Amino acid sequence: MNDLQKDIAQLIIDTLSLEDIEASEITPALPLFGEGLGLDSIDALELALALQKRYDIQIASDSRDARQHFANVESLAAFVEAQRTACAS
């Protein structure tokens, strides 16, 4: 797990007050919804706000790709990196 993925895993824990799990237990490929971490749509909204604030990025709530971006920590990290790169250009 790279530094950004670790940071996002910890952000998930802090934002959603997940007291019974450690960041190291959220592997990059672990699904965030359903059978994986078990997050719901309200959690997704809270997480999206936290990501926007922490990384100064924009997340369009009506994006068709939003579900893919929030699939797991790995996809979230890739999305954050892409947004940072796009903003730096």
FENUR-V519700 format. One line per field, one symbol per residue. burial: I if it has 24 or more other C-alpha atoms within 12 Angstrom, else O. Layout:
BEGIN
burial=???
END
This chain:
BEGIN
burial=OOOIIOIIIIIIIOIIOOOOOOIOOIIIOIIIOOOOIOIOOOOIOOIIOIIOOOIOOOIOOOOOOOIOIIIIIIIIIOIIOOOOOOOOO
END
